[in-house]
């Protein structure tokens, strides 16, 4: 895996949910996790999970993975948490003569892989995809049996993310008292400008005409913050766009409570766990209609889908929400962890049965 317990971001959260679910499945005895990235937060491992220290250098990581496979077993299954590690995971599965599971998320799985990588991808007995969109993408080039590619979407912790009042302390701390708040939560990286911050900033001048107390709050860290600040200044809305930087995980539920609408018109999202967190928190969601965002929004049933290349369409959708014509607020119960665990357990049972039959 790239990272898991102690890591940040959607993939790390997915990995934690996956491992927690495995830990709760009776027939699973033990799971050994070798991450590539270091943990930057304290964490407590669930029962049956052993997470080893990360190995940064690619060659050293590969040798470590092979060594663990030979000395810490026996193992029944090799799980590869990222398509770019499929060559290594495939070699380990060959050495051990054990089945391979592959996880795919977003854009890294949408373009055709190299010949050797594709060979091992085809050997995977199961390819788990976080969304139908990513599933269609990999089926378009990998030439694998569609039955191999199963959708296991992200989950959300409904005990943490739930509706609540706007926290007065944070409103005062960030100068948001008596304001309407649009919120986006994501990394700020030049390689991820597809998430749509720029389009929302460009919509601000028009929105402020009818909503002068509107503020666009951007939570997340990264090198693209300067670019977005310059864009906000160019649009004349530098005082209405607020950058919070990296938010502590423990503060995220209150962060969502600040928002009147969550907006992220992304074009290359694999799924988008932040949409689930916003919905579970009772916040209406606006997302793009050209990527995996359609899955958490259930094709528009759970929120508003817009063309992420159309500034006028996005502006109109935000205006409608802010003017009181609210979209139906929905729960995210269908994406609960218990549903995630049950789905994974059923997949594990079916594949175990198929393997024994073979």
N, C-alpha and C positions, 0 to 999 in steps of 0.2 A: 504494500500500500504506500501511497505518497505520504499520508499522515492520517492520524486517527485521534486517539485521546490526547488532549492538550493542544490540538491543532485548531486553526481558524478556517472559516469559509464553508461553503456548501458541501464540497467533497469530503472534508474532514467530518462534518456533521453526519453525512450519509454513511460514512465508514463506521462512525460510532454507533449509529442506529443498527447497522448491519451486524456489528459485533455484539451489541447488546441483545439483539434478537437471537443470534446463534447461541449466546450464553444461556438464554431461557428455553432453548429447545432440549428436551429431555435426552434424546439420543446423541447429542453432541457432548463429547468427553472433554476436549481441550482444543483451544485455538491459539496458535503462536503467530504473532504479528511482527513483521519486520518493516518498520517505516523508513522512508527516505529523509523526511524532514524532522527537525527537532520540535518538541513540544514547547510552546511559549506560555502555557498556563498549567497550574496544578490540576491533577486529575486523580480520580480513583477508579481502578480497573474493576469491571464486573467479574463475578465468579467465572472460572474456566478460561479467562482471557489472560494471556501472557504477552505483553508488548515489550519487545526488546529495544535497546538503544538504537537510534537512527545511525545510518552509515551514509555519509555525504558523497563520497567519491563513487562514481558509477561502477568502475571496475571492482572496487572493494565491496560495494554493495552486492554485486553479482556473485563474487566468491563467497561472501557471507551467506547469501541465500542458498547456494549449492551446499555449503557446509552444514547449515541448519537442516536442510532436507535429508542429509545423510546421517546426522548425529542426534537429532532431537525427535525423531519419529518413533514408531511408524505413523505415517499420515495416510488419510483416506482421500483427501481432496486438496488440490492447489487452487487458491483463489487469487486472481490478479485484479487489483483495484483500479488499474488505469491501463488504457490500451497501449500507451507508450512503453509499458513494462511487459507487454505480451510476449516478446521474444524470449526474455529471461524466464518468465513463468512457464512458457512452452518448453524450454530446455529442461527446467526442473521437473515438469510433468513427464517428459520423455525418460529422464534418468530414473525417476521413481516409478514409472509405469502406472501413474495415477491420473484420474480425470482432472481436467482443467476447467475452471469457471472464469469467465472474463466479465469485468464490469465496464460499461461505457457511460459517459456522462453527456458531454456537449461537443463543441466544434472539433475537438481532437479526434473524434471518431467519424466525422462527417466526410472527410476527404480520404481518398483511396490510400491505403498503407502500402509499404514496399512489399516486394515479392516474399521475402523470408518472413516478415511480420504477418503477412496475410496467410501464409502456410499454417502458422501457429494459431491464428485467429479461427481458421476453419476447423482446427482440431478441438476447439473448446466444446465441451458437451452442452454447456449453457453459456449464453451471452445475456447478461442482465443489462437492461437499458432503463434509465430513469424516466424516459418519456417515449410516447409513440413516435414523436418526431425523430428522435435519435435512432429509434428502431428502424424507421423507414430509410433513414440515411445510410445506415450500415448495410441494410439489405440491398441497397441500390448498387453497391460495389463489391461486397465481400463474397457473393455467390455462396451463401450458406443456406441451409434449410431454415425456412422461416420459423419452424417449430422450435429451433434452438434458441431463438431470440425472444426473451420474455421481458415484459415490462414490470419493474419493481420501483415504483415512484418513491420520491422522498416522503418522509414522515414528519409530523410536527408534534411537539410535546404540548398536549392540550392542558396539562396541569400548570405549565408555565405561561403559555400564551393564551390569554382569555380577555374578554372585554373588560374595560375599566375606565374610570374617570381620568381626565387629564391631570397629571401630577403637578400641583401648584409650584412645588419647589423647582422642578426643571423648567417650567414656564418662565419663572422669574430668573433663574440662572442663565437661561439662553435668550432672554429678552423676547419671549413669545407670548406674553400675557395679552389677552384681547386680540390675538392674531388667528387667522386661518392658516393651517399648516399643511403643506404638501411635503411628503417624505419619500426619499429614496435611500436604501441601505445597500451598499455594494463596495467593492474595491474600486479605487480610482487609479486606473492604469491606462496608458496610451493604447495598449493592445486590446483594451476592453471598452473602447469608446462606443461600441455597438450597444451598450446598455442604455443609452439615450439621455444622459444628463444634459447634453448640449441642446437637444430638442426642447426639453422642459424649460431650460433657461431662456431659449428664444421665444417661448410662449409667454413668459412672464410679463413683458411690457403690455401686451394686449389684456391679459388677465387682471393686471393691476388697475386698469381703467375702471373696472366695475368692482374690484375687490382690493382696495388700497391697503388693507391690513394683511394681505397675503404674504406668506414667507415660504420660501423653498428651502427645506432643511435637507442637507446631504450628509449622511453618516457613513464613514469609511475613510480609510487612509490610502495613500498611494501617490506616485509621482505626477499624476495628472491633475492634481488639485490646482497648481499654478495656471495651467491651461484653462481650466473652468473658471477660475477667478478672473482671468483676463477676458474671457468671453462674457461673463456677467458684467464687467465694467464696460465693455464695448456695447452691450445692450442697455446700459444705464440702470441696471438692477443690482449693482454690487452690494447695496445696503439691504436688499431683500433676499439675497441668497446667503444662507448660513452654513458654514462648513464646521461640522462637529469633530472631525477626525475619527480615529478608531474608538469605538464604544465598547466598554467592558461587557462581556457576555451577560453578567448579572443585571445590567441596566437595560438590556434590550426590551423586555416586556413593557417597561415604563416608556421607553422611547416610542414604541408603536402607539401608545395611548395618547401621545401628543398630536398625532396626525388626524386630519380630517379626511385625507385621501392619500393612499400610497400609489406612487406613479413610477413605473420603470418600463418605458417603451423600448424594450430590448429587441434586437434583431438576430442574436446568435446565442440565445439562452438554451442550455440543455434542459433545464426544468425551472429552477428558481425557487429555492426553499423560502426566500424572503416573502414571496407571495403568500405562502401558507401561513407564515408567522403573522403577517398583516391581517389576513382573513380571520385567523383564530383569535386575533385581538379585537375583532369587530370593526376593522378599518376597511372601507371600500377600496377596491384595487383597480388600477388601470394598467394594462400591459399591452405588449405588441402581439400582432396576430401572425407573425411569420416564423416562429420558432417554437421551442418546447414550452414556452409560457402558456400555450393554449391548454396544456394538461392540468396544471394547478387551477386554472380558471374554468376548467371543464367546458371548453369551447364557448365560453361566454356566460355560462350559467352562474359562475361564482364571481363575476366581475365584468369589466368592460374591456373588450379587445379593440385596438385601433391599429391602423396602418402606421408603423413606426417611422415611415418616411414622409408622412403627411402632417405638417405642422398645424394646418387648419383643423384637421380631424382631431388631433390630440388636444388642441386648445378648446375646441367645442366640447369634448368629453369632460375635461377638467372644469370648464365653466358650468356645465350641467350639474356636476357634483357639488360645486361650491355654492351654487344658487339655490340649493335646497331640493333639487329634483334628484333625490338620492337613489342610487342603485340598490337593489335588494341586498341587505346585509345577510351573508350566509355563514354557516359554520364550516369548519374544515374537518369535521368528524370522519369523513371518508378517508382522510389521510392520517388517521391516528396511528400511534405506534403499535397498538394491538392489531390493527388491520395489516400493517407492514409485517409484523412478526408472523401472523397467520399465513400471509401470502408466501413469505420466505419458507416457512415450514412445509407448506404444500409443495413448493417447487423442489425442495430438498428431498422430500419423500418420493416424488415422481421420478426424479433423476436417479436416486438410489435404487429404486425398483428397476428402472431401465438398465442400469449398469449391471445389476445382479442377473437380470434376464439375459443380457448379452454374454 
